[in-house]
């Protein structure tokens, strides 16, 4: 049988079956695309740290390098695989975009100014009005982390890594971490993570987990110390709550400390600022953290890394 490939036979094949050939090629390309998409690791919501600015906040000279600096300085732990930033104004389009982002639980930190004209709602208040809600049953505000509660939770979390009952140390959160606690935390949190398949990868992961815990401790102590010293402050959001007392309806105000006031960071205008009577102002600039619930779990302590970065970079002055 003559099975030689000749120009005539090849031409005949292509003239009659070229559509089939193109179909086979397209199917092969599609199959390869699906295959590589399936095996490529995609960061979870907790592994992407996203910073927003809200309400027409102006961006300073450092804003263009902000994300790159956070990455290059490795301010976040190995948990955070991507860092992003996006700006939203308080107009209808900006609000719709932010609503869509929050609908997918995207976003970790948001900067907003607590400053407006007389009688006007500030961007900070508008943000809280739109993205938080008072829960009467638990007497809590949902939507943003309460700063004091976040710090208390961070301290309790750290105690499991530093307070060894066997040694009965007089001081807490000091010394080296408890190795067994670090290893347990790594496997609990990363048991199904495809980044840690081999023994070598898992060994490196445990080292990274120890560094994460030490970083949380350093950030916690820095932020708590800055609040205690007055370098930064906790800013409350006021909610009017209706109660019935002895058959009479009464309205009372409740304050929830959901923001960190950054006004004393002298160099912050190089990063973000707002216009106050035509001047660059940062006195009422606030930082809030979205509460994404169980989806972020221990990753919520990465918020302290952002605050510590701001303290290191913009206080007391930025050159």
Order of alpha helices (4+ residues) and beta strands (2+ residues): alpha-beta-beta-alpha-beta-alpha-beta-alpha-beta-beta-alpha-alpha-alpha-beta-beta-beta-beta-beta-alpha
